[in-house]
Amino acid sequence: MGLYGLVAYNLTRRLKEFSVRKVFGASMFSIFRLMNNDYLWIVLIAFAVGAPLGFLLMNMMLFACLSLSIPLSTWPFLVTIG
């Protein structure tokens, strides 16, 4: 909710800028890229920190709860970022 609120506030504040860019002929892709460029880095850094930590914690939890080693694959973490 925090990231959503930050994005909503920033987009509301920059709405006039995006409108002027669209009037002057900017493509929708360039406006979309301009809106999401800052937040893409935040999400990628959070994934880079959170995915390995989540992987390790899930392995420890599965070993502690089930007393056997169940191998985890990396695809659920990759699907999450997708």
HUBEL-V198101 format. One line per field, one symbol per residue. phi: phi as a letter, one per 30 degrees, with the letter a starting at -180 (. if undefined). burial: 1 if it has 9 or more other ideal C-beta (glycine too) atoms within 8 Angstrom, else 0. A space follows every 50 residues. Layout:
phi: ???
burial: ???
This chain:
phi: .ddddddddddddcddddddddddjddddddddddcdddddddddddddd dddddddddddddddchbdcdccddddddddd
burial: 00100110011001000100110000000110011000100110001000 10011001100110000000010000100000
